[in-house]
Amino acid sequence: MPNQEEIKGNWNEYKGKLKQEYGQLTDDDLTYQEGKEDEMWGRLEQKLGKAKKEIMSIFD
């Protein structure tokens, strides 16, 4: 599983993977803003009904 720095550096690639896996996600759901990562993960967890670890597992 990638660490926070790897996610930050490859976000566009990861965002594409998330959209492929979870078609209901919008660009707004996947907006990555410095300092607001926890807020974004919270939105994703709520919308998908999955824990952060489960969502990040598609990056492996």
CHARMM internal coordinates of N, CA and C (Angstrom, degrees):
IC EDIT
DIST 1 N 1 CA 1.4427
DIST 1 CA 1 C 1.5324
ANGL 1 N 1 CA 1 C 107.99
DIST 1 C 2 N 1.3167
ANGL 1 CA 1 C 2 N 117.81
DIHE 1 N 1 CA 1 C 2 N 134.18
DIST 2 N 2 CA 1.4646
ANGL 1 C 2 N 2 CA 120.36
DIHE 1 CA 1 C 2 N 2 CA -177.72
DIST 2 CA 2 C 1.5249
ANGL 2 N 2 CA 2 C 111.68
DIHE 1 C 2 N 2 CA 2 C -70.99
DIST 2 C 3 N 1.3275
ANGL 2 CA 2 C 3 N 114.33
DIHE 2 N 2 CA 2 C 3 N 152.42
DIST 3 N 3 CA 1.4635
ANGL 2 C 3 N 3 CA 118.80
DIHE 2 CA 2 C 3 N 3 CA 176.73
DIST 3 CA 3 C 1.5326
ANGL 3 N 3 CA 3 C 109.25
DIHE 2 C 3 N 3 CA 3 C -87.51
DIST 3 C 4 N 1.3124
ANGL 3 CA 3 C 4 N 116.42
DIHE 3 N 3 CA 3 C 4 N 176.62
DIST 4 N 4 CA 1.4689
ANGL 3 C 4 N 4 CA 122.24
DIHE 3 CA 3 C 4 N 4 CA -175.20
DIST 4 CA 4 C 1.5312
ANGL 4 N 4 CA 4 C 111.98
DIHE 3 C 4 N 4 CA 4 C -59.10
DIST 4 C 5 N 1.3235
ANGL 4 CA 4 C 5 N 117.90
DIHE 4 N 4 CA 4 C 5 N -40.22
DIST 5 N 5 CA 1.4661
ANGL 4 C 5 N 5 CA 121.42
DIHE 4 CA 4 C 5 N 5 CA -179.50
DIST 5 CA 5 C 1.5376
ANGL 5 N 5 CA 5 C 111.19
DIHE 4 C 5 N 5 CA 5 C -66.41
DIST 5 C 6 N 1.3241
ANGL 5 CA 5 C 6 N 116.78
DIHE 5 N 5 CA 5 C 6 N -39.83
DIST 6 N 6 CA 1.4647
ANGL 5 C 6 N 6 CA 120.53
DIHE 5 CA 5 C 6 N 6 CA 178.28
DIST 6 CA 6 C 1.5218
ANGL 6 N 6 CA 6 C 110.57
DIHE 5 C 6 N 6 CA 6 C -65.73
DIST 6 C 7 N 1.3089
ANGL 6 CA 6 C 7 N 116.41
DIHE 6 N 6 CA 6 C 7 N -40.23
DIST 7 N 7 CA 1.4681
ANGL 6 C 7 N 7 CA 119.90
DIHE 6 CA 6 C 7 N 7 CA 178.19
DIST 7 CA 7 C 1.5187
ANGL 7 N 7 CA 7 C 110.07
DIHE 6 C 7 N 7 CA 7 C -63.20
DIST 7 C 8 N 1.3102
ANGL 7 CA 7 C 8 N 115.84
DIHE 7 N 7 CA 7 C 8 N -46.94
DIST 8 N 8 CA 1.4673
ANGL 7 C 8 N 8 CA 121.08
DIHE 7 CA 7 C 8 N 8 CA -179.53
DIST 8 CA 8 C 1.5306
ANGL 8 N 8 CA 8 C 111.22
DIHE 7 C 8 N 8 CA 8 C -58.90
DIST 8 C 9 N 1.3222
ANGL 8 CA 8 C 9 N 117.19
DIHE 8 N 8 CA 8 C 9 N -43.75
DIST 9 N 9 CA 1.4532
ANGL 8 C 9 N 9 CA 121.48
DIHE 8 CA 8 C 9 N 9 CA -177.39
DIST 9 CA 9 C 1.5148
ANGL 9 N 9 CA 9 C 114.22
DIHE 8 C 9 N 9 CA 9 C -73.05
DIST 9 C 10 N 1.3250
ANGL 9 CA 9 C 10 N 117.65
DIHE 9 N 9 CA 9 C 10 N -26.29
DIST 10 N 10 CA 1.4648
ANGL 9 C 10 N 10 CA 121.85
DIHE 9 CA 9 C 10 N 10 CA -177.28
DIST 10 CA 10 C 1.5203
ANGL 10 N 10 CA 10 C 112.40
DIHE 9 C 10 N 10 CA 10 C -117.18
DIST 10 C 11 N 1.3120
ANGL 10 CA 10 C 11 N 117.21
DIHE 10 N 10 CA 10 C 11 N 28.80
DIST 11 N 11 CA 1.4542
ANGL 10 C 11 N 11 CA 120.27
DIHE 10 CA 10 C 11 N 11 CA -171.52
DIST 11 CA 11 C 1.5234
ANGL 11 N 11 CA 11 C 113.18
DIHE 10 C 11 N 11 CA 11 C -59.17
DIST 11 C 12 N 1.3271
ANGL 11 CA 11 C 12 N 118.73
DIHE 11 N 11 CA 11 C 12 N -40.71
DIST 12 N 12 CA 1.4698
ANGL 11 C 12 N 12 CA 119.65
DIHE 11 CA 11 C 12 N 12 CA -178.37
DIST 12 CA 12 C 1.5297
ANGL 12 N 12 CA 12 C 111.08
DIHE 11 C 12 N 12 CA 12 C -61.16
DIST 12 C 13 N 1.3124
ANGL 12 CA 12 C 13 N 117.40
DIHE 12 N 12 CA 12 C 13 N -40.22
DIST 13 N 13 CA 1.4635
ANGL 12 C 13 N 13 CA 121.38
DIHE 12 CA 12 C 13 N 13 CA 177.23
DIST 13 CA 13 C 1.5289
ANGL 13 N 13 CA 13 C 110.17
DIHE 12 C 13 N 13 CA 13 C -65.01
DIST 13 C 14 N 1.3222
ANGL 13 CA 13 C 14 N 117.00
DIHE 13 N 13 CA 13 C 14 N -46.55
DIST 14 N 14 CA 1.4601
ANGL 13 C 14 N 14 CA 121.55
DIHE 13 CA 13 C 14 N 14 CA -179.18
DIST 14 CA 14 C 1.5257
ANGL 14 N 14 CA 14 C 111.09
DIHE 13 C 14 N 14 CA 14 C -64.93
DIST 14 C 15 N 1.3244
ANGL 14 CA 14 C 15 N 115.67
DIHE 14 N 14 CA 14 C 15 N -37.83
DIST 15 N 15 CA 1.4606
ANGL 14 C 15 N 15 CA 120.22
DIHE 14 CA 14 C 15 N 15 CA 179.03
DIST 15 CA 15 C 1.5324
ANGL 15 N 15 CA 15 C 110.07
DIHE 14 C 15 N 15 CA 15 C -61.24
DIST 15 C 16 N 1.3229
ANGL 15 CA 15 C 16 N 117.30
DIHE 15 N 15 CA 15 C 16 N -41.44
DIST 16 N 16 CA 1.4528
ANGL 15 C 16 N 16 CA 121.46
DIHE 15 CA 15 C 16 N 16 CA 177.40
DIST 16 CA 16 C 1.5197
ANGL 16 N 16 CA 16 C 112.00
DIHE 15 C 16 N 16 CA 16 C -62.51
DIST 16 C 17 N 1.3273
ANGL 16 CA 16 C 17 N 116.34
DIHE 16 N 16 CA 16 C 17 N -41.85
DIST 17 N 17 CA 1.4705
ANGL 16 C 17 N 17 CA 120.42
DIHE 16 CA 16 C 17 N 17 CA 177.91
DIST 17 CA 17 C 1.5236
ANGL 17 N 17 CA 17 C 111.41
DIHE 16 C 17 N 17 CA 17 C -62.83
DIST 17 C 18 N 1.3304
ANGL 17 CA 17 C 18 N 115.96
DIHE 17 N 17 CA 17 C 18 N -42.02
DIST 18 N 18 CA 1.4570
ANGL 17 C 18 N 18 CA 119.59
DIHE 17 CA 17 C 18 N 18 CA 179.34
DIST 18 CA 18 C 1.5278
ANGL 18 N 18 CA 18 C 110.93
DIHE 17 C 18 N 18 CA 18 C -63.90
DIST 18 C 19 N 1.3213
ANGL 18 CA 18 C 19 N 116.87
DIHE 18 N 18 CA 18 C 19 N -41.28
DIST 19 N 19 CA 1.4678
ANGL 18 C 19 N 19 CA 120.36
DIHE 18 CA 18 C 19 N 19 CA -179.88
DIST 19 CA 19 C 1.5266
ANGL 19 N 19 CA 19 C 110.94
DIHE 18 C 19 N 19 CA 19 C -66.20
DIST 19 C 20 N 1.3217
ANGL 19 CA 19 C 20 N 117.38
DIHE 19 N 19 CA 19 C 20 N -35.89
DIST 20 N 20 CA 1.4618
ANGL 19 C 20 N 20 CA 120.38
DIHE 19 CA 19 C 20 N 20 CA 177.29
DIST 20 CA 20 C 1.5213
ANGL 20 N 20 CA 20 C 110.60
DIHE 19 C 20 N 20 CA 20 C -66.96
DIST 20 C 21 N 1.3166
ANGL 20 CA 20 C 21 N 116.64
DIHE 20 N 20 CA 20 C 21 N -43.04
DIST 21 N 21 CA 1.4609
ANGL 20 C 21 N 21 CA 121.25
DIHE 20 CA 20 C 21 N 21 CA -176.93
DIST 21 CA 21 C 1.5289
ANGL 21 N 21 CA 21 C 112.18
DIHE 20 C 21 N 21 CA 21 C -74.30
DIST 21 C 22 N 1.3242
ANGL 21 CA 21 C 22 N 115.82
DIHE 21 N 21 CA 21 C 22 N -38.61
DIST 22 N 22 CA 1.4612
ANGL 21 C 22 N 22 CA 121.86
DIHE 21 CA 21 C 22 N 22 CA -175.94
DIST 22 CA 22 C 1.5258
ANGL 22 N 22 CA 22 C 108.71
DIHE 21 C 22 N 22 CA 22 C -125.55
DIST 22 C 23 N 1.3027
ANGL 22 CA 22 C 23 N 116.23
DIHE 22 N 22 CA 22 C 23 N 86.47
DIST 23 N 23 CA 1.4651
ANGL 22 C 23 N 23 CA 122.55
DIHE 22 CA 22 C 23 N 23 CA -174.29
DIST 23 CA 23 C 1.5154
ANGL 23 N 23 CA 23 C 114.80
DIHE 22 C 23 N 23 CA 23 C -60.68
DIST 23 C 24 N 1.3288
ANGL 23 CA 23 C 24 N 117.65
DIHE 23 N 23 CA 23 C 24 N -19.38
DIST 24 N 24 CA 1.4577
ANGL 23 C 24 N 24 CA 120.03
DIHE 23 CA 23 C 24 N 24 CA -178.12
DIST 24 CA 24 C 1.5270
ANGL 24 N 24 CA 24 C 113.15
DIHE 23 C 24 N 24 CA 24 C -78.40
DIST 24 C 25 N 1.3283
ANGL 24 CA 24 C 25 N 118.23
DIHE 24 N 24 CA 24 C 25 N -7.44
DIST 25 N 25 CA 1.4678
ANGL 24 C 25 N 25 CA 120.81
DIHE 24 CA 24 C 25 N 25 CA -179.65
DIST 25 CA 25 C 1.5204
ANGL 25 N 25 CA 25 C 110.97
DIHE 24 C 25 N 25 CA 25 C -75.27
DIST 25 C 26 N 1.3183
ANGL 25 CA 25 C 26 N 115.22
DIHE 25 N 25 CA 25 C 26 N 141.86
DIST 26 N 26 CA 1.4569
ANGL 25 C 26 N 26 CA 121.74
DIHE 25 CA 25 C 26 N 26 CA 178.12
DIST 26 CA 26 C 1.5313
ANGL 26 N 26 CA 26 C 109.61
DIHE 25 C 26 N 26 CA 26 C -107.98
DIST 26 C 27 N 1.3170
ANGL 26 CA 26 C 27 N 116.16
DIHE 26 N 26 CA 26 C 27 N 169.41
DIST 27 N 27 CA 1.4693
ANGL 26 C 27 N 27 CA 119.86
DIHE 26 CA 26 C 27 N 27 CA 175.97
DIST 27 CA 27 C 1.5292
ANGL 27 N 27 CA 27 C 110.67
DIHE 26 C 27 N 27 CA 27 C -60.78
DIST 27 C 28 N 1.3277
ANGL 27 CA 27 C 28 N 116.98
DIHE 27 N 27 CA 27 C 28 N -35.72
DIST 28 N 28 CA 1.4670
ANGL 27 C 28 N 28 CA 120.09
DIHE 27 CA 27 C 28 N 28 CA 178.11
DIST 28 CA 28 C 1.5260
ANGL 28 N 28 CA 28 C 111.52
DIHE 27 C 28 N 28 CA 28 C -62.78
DIST 28 C 29 N 1.3384
ANGL 28 CA 28 C 29 N 116.36
DIHE 28 N 28 CA 28 C 29 N -38.58
DIST 29 N 29 CA 1.4640
ANGL 28 C 29 N 29 CA 120.01
DIHE 28 CA 28 C 29 N 29 CA 178.00
DIST 29 CA 29 C 1.5190
ANGL 29 N 29 CA 29 C 111.35
DIHE 28 C 29 N 29 CA 29 C -63.01
DIST 29 C 30 N 1.3217
ANGL 29 CA 29 C 30 N 116.45
DIHE 29 N 29 CA 29 C 30 N -31.01
DIST 30 N 30 CA 1.4565
ANGL 29 C 30 N 30 CA 121.84
DIHE 29 CA 29 C 30 N 30 CA -172.55
DIST 30 CA 30 C 1.5227
ANGL 30 N 30 CA 30 C 113.73
DIHE 29 C 30 N 30 CA 30 C -104.60
DIST 30 C 31 N 1.3161
ANGL 30 CA 30 C 31 N 117.11
DIHE 30 N 30 CA 30 C 31 N 16.98
DIST 31 N 31 CA 1.4571
ANGL 30 C 31 N 31 CA 120.69
DIHE 30 CA 30 C 31 N 31 CA 178.20
DIST 31 CA 31 C 1.5210
ANGL 31 N 31 CA 31 C 109.80
DIHE 30 C 31 N 31 CA 31 C -71.10
DIST 31 C 32 N 1.3319
ANGL 31 CA 31 C 32 N 115.39
DIHE 31 N 31 CA 31 C 32 N 119.11
DIST 32 N 32 CA 1.4658
ANGL 31 C 32 N 32 CA 122.00
DIHE 31 CA 31 C 32 N 32 CA -178.54
DIST 32 CA 32 C 1.5148
ANGL 32 N 32 CA 32 C 107.98
DIHE 31 C 32 N 32 CA 32 C -101.13
DIST 32 C 33 N 1.3264
ANGL 32 CA 32 C 33 N 116.87
DIHE 32 N 32 CA 32 C 33 N 113.10
DIST 33 N 33 CA 1.4552
ANGL 32 C 33 N 33 CA 121.53
DIHE 32 CA 32 C 33 N 33 CA 177.78
DIST 33 CA 33 C 1.5180
ANGL 33 N 33 CA 33 C 109.14
DIHE 32 C 33 N 33 CA 33 C -118.94
DIST 33 C 34 N 1.3027
ANGL 33 CA 33 C 34 N 114.35
DIHE 33 N 33 CA 33 C 34 N 135.58
DIST 34 N 34 CA 1.4642
ANGL 33 C 34 N 34 CA 120.26
DIHE 33 CA 33 C 34 N 34 CA 179.14
DIST 34 CA 34 C 1.5281
ANGL 34 N 34 CA 34 C 109.72
DIHE 33 C 34 N 34 CA 34 C -55.13
DIST 34 C 35 N 1.3239
ANGL 34 CA 34 C 35 N 115.98
DIHE 34 N 34 CA 34 C 35 N 129.46
DIST 35 N 35 CA 1.4537
ANGL 34 C 35 N 35 CA 121.53
DIHE 34 CA 34 C 35 N 35 CA 178.79
DIST 35 CA 35 C 1.5236
ANGL 35 N 35 CA 35 C 114.59
DIHE 34 C 35 N 35 CA 35 C 85.34
DIST 35 C 36 N 1.3371
ANGL 35 CA 35 C 36 N 117.54
DIHE 35 N 35 CA 35 C 36 N -6.99
DIST 36 N 36 CA 1.4649
ANGL 35 C 36 N 36 CA 120.27
DIHE 35 CA 35 C 36 N 36 CA -179.00
DIST 36 CA 36 C 1.5267
ANGL 36 N 36 CA 36 C 111.59
DIHE 35 C 36 N 36 CA 36 C -121.20
DIST 36 C 37 N 1.3245
ANGL 36 CA 36 C 37 N 115.86
DIHE 36 N 36 CA 36 C 37 N 27.76
DIST 37 N 37 CA 1.4572
ANGL 36 C 37 N 37 CA 120.48
DIHE 36 CA 36 C 37 N 37 CA -178.63
DIST 37 CA 37 C 1.5255
ANGL 37 N 37 CA 37 C 111.72
DIHE 36 C 37 N 37 CA 37 C -62.44
DIST 37 C 38 N 1.3329
ANGL 37 CA 37 C 38 N 116.92
DIHE 37 N 37 CA 37 C 38 N -41.66
DIST 38 N 38 CA 1.4615
ANGL 37 C 38 N 38 CA 120.63
DIHE 37 CA 37 C 38 N 38 CA -178.63
DIST 38 CA 38 C 1.5285
ANGL 38 N 38 CA 38 C 111.02
DIHE 37 C 38 N 38 CA 38 C -63.01
DIST 38 C 39 N 1.3198
ANGL 38 CA 38 C 39 N 116.20
DIHE 38 N 38 CA 38 C 39 N -37.66
DIST 39 N 39 CA 1.4650
ANGL 38 C 39 N 39 CA 120.65
DIHE 38 CA 38 C 39 N 39 CA 178.05
DIST 39 CA 39 C 1.5322
ANGL 39 N 39 CA 39 C 110.26
DIHE 38 C 39 N 39 CA 39 C -63.31
DIST 39 C 40 N 1.3291
ANGL 39 CA 39 C 40 N 117.25
DIHE 39 N 39 CA 39 C 40 N -43.13
DIST 40 N 40 CA 1.4565
ANGL 39 C 40 N 40 CA 121.59
DIHE 39 CA 39 C 40 N 40 CA 179.29
DIST 40 CA 40 C 1.5326
ANGL 40 N 40 CA 40 C 110.40
DIHE 39 C 40 N 40 CA 40 C -63.81
DIST 40 C 41 N 1.3419
ANGL 40 CA 40 C 41 N 116.97
DIHE 40 N 40 CA 40 C 41 N -47.15
DIST 41 N 41 CA 1.4633
ANGL 40 C 41 N 41 CA 120.11
DIHE 40 CA 40 C 41 N 41 CA 179.53
DIST 41 CA 41 C 1.5216
ANGL 41 N 41 CA 41 C 110.60
DIHE 40 C 41 N 41 CA 41 C -61.91
DIST 41 C 42 N 1.3138
ANGL 41 CA 41 C 42 N 117.48
DIHE 41 N 41 CA 41 C 42 N -36.75
DIST 42 N 42 CA 1.4649
ANGL 41 C 42 N 42 CA 121.09
DIHE 41 CA 41 C 42 N 42 CA 177.39
DIST 42 CA 42 C 1.5192
ANGL 42 N 42 CA 42 C 111.57
DIHE 41 C 42 N 42 CA 42 C -62.55
DIST 42 C 43 N 1.3408
ANGL 42 CA 42 C 43 N 116.86
DIHE 42 N 42 CA 42 C 43 N -42.37
DIST 43 N 43 CA 1.4648
ANGL 42 C 43 N 43 CA 120.97
DIHE 42 CA 42 C 43 N 43 CA 176.87
DIST 43 CA 43 C 1.5198
ANGL 43 N 43 CA 43 C 110.89
DIHE 42 C 43 N 43 CA 43 C -61.39
DIST 43 C 44 N 1.3336
ANGL 43 CA 43 C 44 N 115.80
DIHE 43 N 43 CA 43 C 44 N -44.73
DIST 44 N 44 CA 1.4654
ANGL 43 C 44 N 44 CA 120.24
DIHE 43 CA 43 C 44 N 44 CA -179.48
DIST 44 CA 44 C 1.5241
ANGL 44 N 44 CA 44 C 111.19
DIHE 43 C 44 N 44 CA 44 C -64.78
DIST 44 C 45 N 1.3236
ANGL 44 CA 44 C 45 N 116.99
DIHE 44 N 44 CA 44 C 45 N -44.17
DIST 45 N 45 CA 1.4634
ANGL 44 C 45 N 45 CA 120.44
DIHE 44 CA 44 C 45 N 45 CA 179.24
DIST 45 CA 45 C 1.5281
ANGL 45 N 45 CA 45 C 110.93
DIHE 44 C 45 N 45 CA 45 C -60.12
DIST 45 C 46 N 1.3175
ANGL 45 CA 45 C 46 N 116.00
DIHE 45 N 45 CA 45 C 46 N -42.89
DIST 46 N 46 CA 1.4619
ANGL 45 C 46 N 46 CA 120.62
DIHE 45 CA 45 C 46 N 46 CA -179.18
DIST 46 CA 46 C 1.5278
ANGL 46 N 46 CA 46 C 111.09
DIHE 45 C 46 N 46 CA 46 C -67.64
DIST 46 C 47 N 1.3119
ANGL 46 CA 46 C 47 N 117.18
DIHE 46 N 46 CA 46 C 47 N -45.93
DIST 47 N 47 CA 1.4609
ANGL 46 C 47 N 47 CA 120.94
DIHE 46 CA 46 C 47 N 47 CA -176.56
DIST 47 CA 47 C 1.5317
ANGL 47 N 47 CA 47 C 111.94
DIHE 46 C 47 N 47 CA 47 C -68.29
DIST 47 C 48 N 1.3341
ANGL 47 CA 47 C 48 N 117.10
DIHE 47 N 47 CA 47 C 48 N -37.35
DIST 48 N 48 CA 1.4589
ANGL 47 C 48 N 48 CA 120.77
DIHE 47 CA 47 C 48 N 48 CA -176.14
DIST 48 CA 48 C 1.5223
ANGL 48 N 48 CA 48 C 113.27
DIHE 47 C 48 N 48 CA 48 C -94.39
DIST 48 C 49 N 1.3269
ANGL 48 CA 48 C 49 N 117.12
DIHE 48 N 48 CA 48 C 49 N -15.78
DIST 49 N 49 CA 1.4630
ANGL 48 C 49 N 49 CA 120.32
DIHE 48 CA 48 C 49 N 49 CA -177.96
DIST 49 CA 49 C 1.5215
ANGL 49 N 49 CA 49 C 112.21
DIHE 48 C 49 N 49 CA 49 C 67.51
DIST 49 C 50 N 1.3253
ANGL 49 CA 49 C 50 N 116.24
DIHE 49 N 49 CA 49 C 50 N 30.72
DIST 50 N 50 CA 1.4622
ANGL 49 C 50 N 50 CA 122.23
DIHE 49 CA 49 C 50 N 50 CA -179.35
DIST 50 CA 50 C 1.5232
ANGL 50 N 50 CA 50 C 109.27
DIHE 49 C 50 N 50 CA 50 C -129.50
DIST 50 C 51 N 1.3180
ANGL 50 CA 50 C 51 N 115.81
DIHE 50 N 50 CA 50 C 51 N 155.90
DIST 51 N 51 CA 1.4668
ANGL 50 C 51 N 51 CA 121.33
DIHE 50 CA 50 C 51 N 51 CA 176.10
DIST 51 CA 51 C 1.5272
ANGL 51 N 51 CA 51 C 109.37
DIHE 50 C 51 N 51 CA 51 C -77.93
DIST 51 C 52 N 1.3141
ANGL 51 CA 51 C 52 N 115.35
DIHE 51 N 51 CA 51 C 52 N 159.08
DIST 52 N 52 CA 1.4644
ANGL 51 C 52 N 52 CA 121.30
DIHE 51 CA 51 C 52 N 52 CA -179.93
DIST 52 CA 52 C 1.5263
ANGL 52 N 52 CA 52 C 111.25
DIHE 51 C 52 N 52 CA 52 C -54.23
DIST 52 C 53 N 1.3381
ANGL 52 CA 52 C 53 N 117.20
DIHE 52 N 52 CA 52 C 53 N -43.11
DIST 53 N 53 CA 1.4715
ANGL 52 C 53 N 53 CA 120.84
DIHE 52 CA 52 C 53 N 53 CA -179.88
DIST 53 CA 53 C 1.5239
ANGL 53 N 53 CA 53 C 111.34
DIHE 52 C 53 N 53 CA 53 C -59.96
DIST 53 C 54 N 1.3225
ANGL 53 CA 53 C 54 N 116.48
DIHE 53 N 53 CA 53 C 54 N -40.47
DIST 54 N 54 CA 1.4601
ANGL 53 C 54 N 54 CA 120.33
DIHE 53 CA 53 C 54 N 54 CA 179.35
DIST 54 CA 54 C 1.5264
ANGL 54 N 54 CA 54 C 111.16
DIHE 53 C 54 N 54 CA 54 C -64.72
DIST 54 C 55 N 1.3144
ANGL 54 CA 54 C 55 N 116.06
DIHE 54 N 54 CA 54 C 55 N -42.26
DIST 55 N 55 CA 1.4620
ANGL 54 C 55 N 55 CA 120.57
DIHE 54 CA 54 C 55 N 55 CA 179.63
DIST 55 CA 55 C 1.5278
ANGL 55 N 55 CA 55 C 110.05
DIHE 54 C 55 N 55 CA 55 C -65.93
DIST 55 C 56 N 1.3190
ANGL 55 CA 55 C 56 N 116.99
DIHE 55 N 55 CA 55 C 56 N -43.89
DIST 56 N 56 CA 1.4624
ANGL 55 C 56 N 56 CA 121.30
DIHE 55 CA 55 C 56 N 56 CA -177.88
DIST 56 CA 56 C 1.5219
ANGL 56 N 56 CA 56 C 112.54
DIHE 55 C 56 N 56 CA 56 C -68.97
DIST 56 C 57 N 1.3181
ANGL 56 CA 56 C 57 N 117.61
DIHE 56 N 56 CA 56 C 57 N -18.34
DIST 57 N 57 CA 1.4682
ANGL 56 C 57 N 57 CA 120.09
DIHE 56 CA 56 C 57 N 57 CA -178.51
DIST 57 CA 57 C 1.5268
ANGL 57 N 57 CA 57 C 112.79
DIHE 56 C 57 N 57 CA 57 C -63.05
DIST 57 C 58 N 1.3174
ANGL 57 CA 57 C 58 N 118.26
DIHE 57 N 57 CA 57 C 58 N -21.10
DIST 58 N 58 CA 1.4700
ANGL 57 C 58 N 58 CA 119.32
DIHE 57 CA 57 C 58 N 58 CA 178.11
DIST 58 CA 58 C 1.5347
ANGL 58 N 58 CA 58 C 111.55
DIHE 57 C 58 N 58 CA 58 C -73.40
DIST 58 C 59 N 1.3225
ANGL 58 CA 58 C 59 N 117.67
DIHE 58 N 58 CA 58 C 59 N -12.90
DIST 59 N 59 CA 1.4648
ANGL 58 C 59 N 59 CA 121.49
DIHE 58 CA 58 C 59 N 59 CA 179.49
DIST 59 CA 59 C 1.5236
ANGL 59 N 59 CA 59 C 112.74
DIHE 58 C 59 N 59 CA 59 C -81.73
DIST 59 C 60 N 1.3223
ANGL 59 CA 59 C 60 N 117.36
DIHE 59 N 59 CA 59 C 60 N -11.92
DIST 60 N 60 CA 1.4742
ANGL 59 C 60 N 60 CA 120.60
DIHE 59 CA 59 C 60 N 60 CA -178.07
DIST 60 CA 60 C 1.4936
ANGL 60 N 60 CA 60 C 111.64
DIHE 59 C 60 N 60 CA 60 C -73.45
END
COOR INIT
IC SEED 1 N 1 CA 1 C
IC BUILD
